[in-house]
Amino acid sequence: MKKALFASPQDAESAFYEALSKADLDSMMAVWADDDDIYCVHPNGARITGVELVRESWRKIFASGQSLRFHLRDQQYVQGMMLSVHSVYEHITVAGETRPRAPVVATNIYLRTERGWRMVAHHASPAPAGATVQTEPRQPAPKTLH
């Protein structure tokens, strides 16, 4: 299977959540780098390292048959030329459940490769009950005199 070329880390992230919502294993793995250093931490789970183990973890999740929808909120990005770190709150609804699940805080890390941006790490943890997004107040940028 030929992997898609993601021109930006945001394109890769969109494809990741689309594959997750569709329970599409091939599309999910098309987002990930082909590097055995990749890792994934599912909520309340252990760290899983390597392409084959990451693939198998997603296969098991998709095999559950749950239909998931994701709404991302409070995205924060730290981006450089070769690496992009995304922190998001995942608000998940499951088909057939009357109430949404508690939010999950996820960190997604993307690496720029010769074949476009690829995910190298996904770490998701339950958000603490009643958690609100906390950020430091931003200071105005210093003015340049020349």
Protein Blocks (a to p, Z undefined) as FASTA:
>chain_A
ZZdddfbfklmmmmmmmmmmnopaklmmmmpccbfkbccddehiacdedjklmmmmmmmm
mmnopacddddehiacdddfkbccdddddddddehiabdcddddddddddddfeopadfb
dcdddddehiacdddddddddddfZZ
